[in-house]
Amino acid sequence: MAAKSKNKYDVFNWIKDEVIPSCVTIQQNMICDKLISNFRETYNDYELTRELLLENANTSGLRAV
């Protein structure tokens, strides 16, 4: 499902609430990282990008054992 708005806060919430929790494979996690990078390039908001990166690191199902 794609983000339905171009508002950066809507896109931020979509990535944080929908995309990040759904990533379970390495490939999905890499794509999520690219999506976060695209968010940073598009909206130039480093604070929100930092929150997404932290959320992605904290909720990733790809934990080292």
ZIWO-V126184 format. One record per helix or strand of 3 or more residues. SS is the DSSP state (2 for helix, 1 for strand). FROM is the first residue (numbers start at 0). LEN is the number of residues. If there is no record, write none. Layout:
BEGIN
ss->SS from->FROM len->LEN
ss->SS from->FROM len->LEN
END
This chain:
BEGIN
ss->2 from->7 len->15
ss->2 from->25 len->18
ss->2 from->45 len->14
END
